[in-house]
Amino acid sequence: MTTVALIHSPFTSAVAWGATADVLRARGIQVALPEVLDDDEPPYASHFVARIAQQLMVAFPTERLVLVAHGGAGPLLPQISFARQSNGTPVAGYVFVDATLPRTLKAATRMDLIEADDRVAGVELSQWLAAGNRYPQWTEGDLVDTITDSADRATLLAGLRPRALDFFTEPLPVPEDWPDAPCSYLQLSDAGATAARTAGLRGWTVRHQDAHHFWALTNPEAFTTELVALLPG
């Protein structure tokens, strides 16, 4: 039986997956839905990885999981995998959902990864954060065009976890000898366009949907269909 771990972005909580876990279970797929809400102090990445790995070990200690990352969780998938390997359990595959890809030798931080995708956007974000702001600080007005249901918007906004500059400038671990299992990419919005192109150049399976970043929350049935199509056989 396939077992999937849905790993939320550090910018949100697990509510961003909506009812996806329930839909997957209804289709005969085992699901882990870990959640980290206490990584508010550095080292952010190490804390997030350790907490996710711990919860996955409790839920599925021996299963070969497919790790599914949304958004900002993408760069941390290799380290989550290595944590499981240290306990003798390799992963079965990786699916990146509108996610940032793991860092490279030339992109050492989240800010580097952002600037590698979009130099102008990275500089603007860096200046915004340097002025003492946090990201993301979305409002109802920012989300109303893509998340039309007011209850879904309220759920997402309640789970937002805005981050300061030091979160974005923290060095991320280098994923040596990775990937060690099949990888695929699901692009949901323009936010995933560059990463999807990179994934395609790497020979990964890539699927595209003309949707939005939080499609799993607003349309879990359709989202699950796309996700299942990318799970390793």
Rosetta blueprint (number, residue, H / E / L):
1 M L
2 T L
3 T E
4 V E
5 A E
6 L E
7 I E
8 H L
9 S L
10 P L
11 F L
12 T L
13 S L
14 A H
15 V H
16 A H
17 W H
18 G L
19 A L
20 T H
21 A H
22 D H
23 V H
24 L H
25 R H
26 A H
27 R L
28 G L
29 I L
30 Q E
31 V E
32 A E
33 L L
34 P L
35 E L
36 V L
37 L L
38 D L
39 D L
40 D L
41 E L
42 P L
43 P L
44 Y H
45 A H
46 S H
47 H H
48 F H
49 V H
50 A H
51 R H
52 I H
53 A H
54 Q H
55 Q H
56 L H
57 M H
58 V H
59 A H
60 F L
61 P L
62 T L
63 E L
64 R L
65 L L
66 V E
67 L E
68 V E
69 A E
70 H E
71 G H
72 G H
73 A H
74 G H
75 P H
76 L H
77 L H
78 P H
79 Q H
80 I H
81 S H
82 F H
83 A H
84 R H
85 Q H
86 S L
87 N L
88 G L
89 T L
90 P L
91 V L
92 A L
93 G E
94 Y E
95 V E
96 F E
97 V E
98 D L
99 A L
100 T L
101 L L
102 P L
103 R L
104 T E
105 L L
106 K L
107 A E
108 A L
109 T E
110 R H
111 M H
112 D H
113 L H
114 I H
115 E H
116 A H
117 D H
118 D L
119 R H
120 V H
121 A H
122 G H
123 V H
124 E H
125 L H
126 S H
127 Q H
128 W H
129 L H
130 A H
131 A L
132 G L
133 N L
134 R L
135 Y E
136 P L
137 Q L
138 W L
139 T L
140 E H
141 G H
142 D H
143 L H
144 V L
145 D L
146 T L
147 I L
148 T L
149 D L
150 S H
151 A H
152 D H
153 R H
154 A H
155 T H
156 L H
157 L H
158 A H
159 G L
160 L L
161 R L
162 P L
163 R E
164 A L
165 L H
166 D H
167 F H
168 F H
169 T H
170 E L
171 P E
172 L L
173 P L
174 V L
175 P L
176 E L
177 D L
178 W L
179 P L
180 D L
181 A L
182 P L
183 C E
184 S E
185 Y E
186 L E
187 Q E
188 L L
189 S L
190 D H
191 A H
192 G H
193 A H
194 T H
195 A H
196 A H
197 R H
198 T H
199 A H
200 G H
201 L H
202 R L
203 G L
204 W L
205 T E
206 V E
207 R E
208 H E
209 Q L
210 D L
211 A L
212 H L
213 H L
214 F L
215 W H
216 A H
217 L H
218 T H
219 N L
220 P H
221 E H
222 A H
223 F H
224 T H
225 T H
226 E H
227 L H
228 V H
229 A H
230 L H
231 L L
232 P L
233 G L
